Amino acid sequence: MFYFIYCTWLDPKELAKYSPAAVYVTKAVAMNHMIQFRAAGERKDRGWCHLSNSPDARGFETKGLVYMLPEKDSVADFDDFERCFLTVRGEDGNVYDCFTYRLTRPGVAMRPPKFYWQHIPDGARHWGLPPDYIAKIEAIYQAALPCPDEDRPAPSAKPGKTADSR
């Protein structure tokens, strides 16, 4: 199944924790979708990546990657997230129907912990995403409320599906 990566899984090391058999297909753009950093619902402990297609996303291009995920990795559920489906335009000229994850109830704009955040610019640079796009993402991050536990350590074990283990 095609998966659109726009956030922490841009970092190949992070993607490998969740889907080591994933296969890269192409860079891609999700039109009228905007990456945001939001708390999950009413929670106030940290922010997460969210892919919004609300009216404020009109005209925004979220850059990312299309990967083929094995079936067993395409059905994972995570606390506070849902699978959603979207069509993206690949750098290879093809159009891909993909799934991705977004928050089920996006709360206030809030930054994620530093360990989580760092995967995003590191991954974007790894894949050669344009510097002006990376600057936009950094501006969205900076505009969000600070994470109350920004120095929280990264999980030492393989991350789980519960919010507390990620």
Sequence and secondary structure as in RCSB ss.txt:
>XXXX:A:sequence
MFYFIYCTWLDPKELAKYSPAAVYVTKAVAMNHMIQFRAAGERKDRGWCHLSNSPDARGFETKGLVYMLPEKDSV
ADFDDFERCFLTVRGEDGNVYDCFTYRLTRPGVAMRPPKFYWQHIPDGARHWGLPPDYIAKIEAIYQAALPCPDE
DRPAPSAKPGKTADSR
>XXXX:A:secstr
 EEEE SGGGSHHHHHHH TT EEEEEEEEET EEEEEEETT  S  EEEEE SGGGTT EEEEEEEE  GGGSS
   TTEEEEEEEEEETTS EEEEEEEEESSEEEEB   HHHHHHHHHHHHHTT  HHHHHHHHHHHHHSB  TTT
T    SS   SSGGG 
